């Protein structure tokens, strides 16, 4: 009932609840953790229908605690059938063997968890929208596209965050790679630094994102969905709206 009440309140104000945040899961934490998070995500999908939302944002898992290449050091090669990493840097990859193993395990666990969610997503008519959030997974456009496309399902798409991907490749490259797989977009900016480990999130239109190029790429792939500002809290709502209008206008 809470979902319907929130939906009615939003609609009475001329607003729309178009997506729901589930957030971080731990699909790679073992079978019991995977099953528990799948159940929670199924509840989120059902709640999203009550809200009138089209998608639930899911970050399947994250990995860490071992040597991992810096964002600009990645030189990825992977098996397109399995989605498994074969190489993460040019030359000797021995230093990153544990990372490669952890990544490939996370891919399999995430794929299993999302496969279990597809029936519920179809039942409730709500998309499982996979997002990458500095979780050390799927660090190149082709790799992430391969994972999302592997389900070959209209109920599994990408929730693309423009600012989250700047460290790895220009966002327009991600957009062109993902194409029709993008179901939602977060509008966020990130300022790169000369230090490969540096950089910080900035207010939109004050970072390193080439917004006209991003707008052009979205047009090329036929994206006509929501553009939701995330962050930029120091800006007034009026200023955020003004800047988003400029982005949409291709400026």
C-alpha positions in Angstrom: 0.0 0.0 0.0 2.9 2.4 0.7 4.0 2.1 -2.9 0.6 3.1 -4.2 0.3 6.0 -1.7 3.7 7.3 -2.8 2.7 6.9 -6.5 -0.5 8.8 -5.9 1.2 11.6 -4.0 3.8 11.9 -6.8 1.2 12.0 -9.5 -0.9 14.6 -7.6 2.2 16.8 -7.7 2.8 16.2 -11.4 5.7 14.0 -10.8 6.7 10.4 -11.7 8.6 7.7 -9.8 10.3 6.2 -12.8 12.9 4.0 -11.1 13.7 2.4 -7.7 17.1 2.0 -6.1 18.0 -1.4 -4.7 21.7 -0.7 -4.8 24.4 -3.0 -3.7 24.0 -6.8 -3.7 26.6 -9.4 -2.8 25.9 -12.0 -5.4 29.5 -13.2 -5.1 29.3 -13.9 -1.4 28.2 -17.5 -1.6 25.0 -19.3 -2.3 23.1 -18.3 0.9 24.0 -14.6 0.4 23.1 -14.8 -3.3 19.8 -16.4 -2.6 19.0 -13.8 0.2 19.8 -10.9 -2.1 17.8 -12.3 -5.0 14.8 -12.6 -2.6 15.2 -9.0 -1.5 15.6 -7.8 -5.1 12.4 -9.7 -6.1 10.6 -7.7 -3.4 12.1 -4.5 -4.8 10.8 -5.4 -8.3 7.3 -6.0 -6.9 7.4 -2.7 -5.0 8.6 -0.9 -8.1 5.5 -1.9 -9.9 3.4 -0.4 -7.1 5.4 2.9 -7.4 4.8 2.8 -11.2 8.5 2.5 -11.8 10.0 0.9 -14.9 13.3 -0.3 -13.5 15.2 -1.2 -10.3 18.8 -0.2 -10.1 21.1 -3.1 -9.1 24.8 -3.2 -8.5 25.3 -7.0 -8.4 28.5 -7.0 -6.3 32.0 -5.7 -5.9 35.5 -7.0 -5.5 38.7 -5.7 -3.9 41.4 -6.4 -1.4 44.0 -7.4 -4.0 46.2 -5.6 -6.5 44.1 -4.0 -9.2 45.3 -2.0 -12.1 44.7 1.8 -12.1 41.9 2.9 -14.3 44.1 4.2 -17.0 46.4 1.1 -16.9 43.7 -1.4 -18.0 44.3 -3.2 -21.3 41.6 -5.8 -21.2 41.2 -8.9 -23.3 38.3 -11.2 -22.5 36.5 -14.3 -23.9 33.3 -13.1 -25.5 31.4 -16.3 -24.9 32.0 -16.5 -21.2 32.8 -12.9 -20.4 35.8 -14.0 -18.5 38.9 -11.8 -18.3 42.1 -13.2 -19.9 44.2 -10.1 -19.6 43.9 -6.8 -17.7 47.2 -5.1 -18.5 49.7 -5.3 -21.4 52.5 -7.8 -20.7 52.8 -9.9 -17.6 49.5 -10.3 -15.7 50.9 -12.4 -12.8 50.5 -9.6 -10.3 46.8 -9.4 -11.2 46.0 -13.1 -11.2 43.9 -12.9 -8.1 41.9 -10.0 -9.5 41.3 -11.9 -12.7 40.0 -14.9 -10.7 37.8 -12.7 -8.5 36.4 -10.9 -11.5 35.5 -14.1 -13.3 33.9 -15.5 -10.2 31.9 -12.3 -9.8 30.8 -12.5 -13.4 29.4 -16.0 -12.9 27.8 -15.2 -9.6 26.2 -12.0 -11.0 24.9 -13.9 -14.0 23.4 -16.5 -11.9 21.7 -14.0 -9.6 20.3 -12.0 -12.4 19.0 -15.1 -14.3 17.0 -15.9 -11.2 15.5 -12.5 -11.2 14.3 -12.5 -14.8 11.0 -14.4 -14.1 10.1 -11.8 -11.4 11.1 -8.9 -13.6 8.8 -10.3 -16.3 6.0 -11.0 -13.9 6.0 -7.4 -12.5 6.9 -5.7 -15.8 10.0 -4.0 -14.3 13.5 -4.1 -15.7 16.6 -5.2 -13.8 18.9 -2.2 -14.5 22.5 -3.1 -13.9 24.8 -0.2 -12.8 28.6 -0.1 -12.5 29.7 1.9 -9.4 33.4 1.7 -9.0 33.1 -1.9 -8.0 36.2 -3.0 -10.0 34.0 -5.0 -12.5 33.4 -4.6 -16.2 35.8 -1.7 -16.5 35.6 -1.2 -20.3 32.7 -0.5 -22.5 32.9 -3.7 -24.5 33.2 -5.8 -21.3 30.2 -4.3 -19.6 28.2 -4.5 -22.9 29.1 -8.1 -23.2 27.8 -8.9 -19.7 24.5 -7.1 -20.0 23.8 -8.4 -23.5 24.6 -12.0 -22.5 21.1 -12.3 -20.9 19.5 -11.6 -24.3 16.4 -10.4 -22.3 14.3 -7.3 -22.5 14.2 -7.4 -18.6 17.9 -6.9 -18.1 19.4 -3.6 -19.2 22.0 -1.0 -18.1 21.5 1.9 -15.8 24.3 4.1 -17.2 25.9 6.7 -14.9 27.7 9.2 -17.0 30.1 10.4 -14.3 31.0 7.0 -12.9 32.7 5.9 -16.1 34.9 8.9 -16.8 38.0 7.4 -15.1 38.0 4.4 -17.6 36.9 5.8 -20.9 35.0 8.8 -22.2 31.2 8.3 -21.5 30.3 8.7 -25.1 32.3 5.5 -25.8 30.3 3.6 -23.2 27.0 5.0 -24.6 27.8 3.9 -28.2 28.9 0.5 -27.0 25.8 -0.1 -24.8 23.4 1.4 -27.3 19.8 0.1 -26.9 20.9 -1.7 -23.7 20.7 1.6 -21.8 17.3 1.9 -20.0 18.1 4.8 -17.6 20.8 7.5 -17.2 22.3 9.3 -14.2 23.6 12.7 -15.0 26.8 13.3 -13.0 30.2 14.9 -13.7 33.8 13.9 -12.8 37.0 16.0 -13.1 40.0 14.0 -14.1 43.4 14.8 -12.6 46.9 14.4 -14.0 47.5 11.8 -11.2 46.1 8.5 -12.5 44.5 7.9 -9.0 43.2 11.4 -8.7 40.1 13.2 -9.7 36.8 14.1 -8.0 33.1 14.4 -8.7 32.0 17.9 -9.6 28.8 19.7 -10.3 27.4 18.9 -13.7 29.1 20.9 -16.5 32.1 21.6 -14.3 34.1 18.4 -14.8 35.7 16.5 -17.6 32.6 15.2 -19.3 32.2 16.4 -22.9 28.5 17.1 -22.7 27.8 17.9 -26.3 29.6 14.6 -27.3 27.5 12.7 -24.7 24.3 14.3 -26.0 25.3 13.4 -29.6 26.0 9.8 -28.6 22.7 9.4 -26.8 21.0 10.7 -29.9 22.9 8.3 -32.1 21.8 5.2 -30.1 18.2 6.4 -29.9 18.0 7.0 -26.2 14.9 8.9 -25.3 14.5 8.1 -21.6 15.0 9.8 -18.3 18.0 11.9 -17.4 18.2 12.0 -13.6 20.8 14.3 -11.9 22.7 12.5 -9.2 24.9 14.7 -7.0 25.5 18.4 -7.7 23.9 19.0 -4.2 25.6 22.4 -3.9 23.6 23.7 -6.8 20.0 25.0 -6.3 17.2 23.0 -7.9 16.7 25.8 -10.3 20.4 25.8 -11.3 20.5 22.0 -11.7 17.4 22.2 -13.9 19.0 25.0 -16.0 22.2 23.0 -16.5 20.3 19.8 -17.4 18.3 21.8 -20.0 21.6 22.9 -21.6 22.9 19.3 -21.7 19.7 18.1 -23.3 20.0 20.9 -25.8 23.5 19.7 -26.7 25.4 22.6 -25.2 
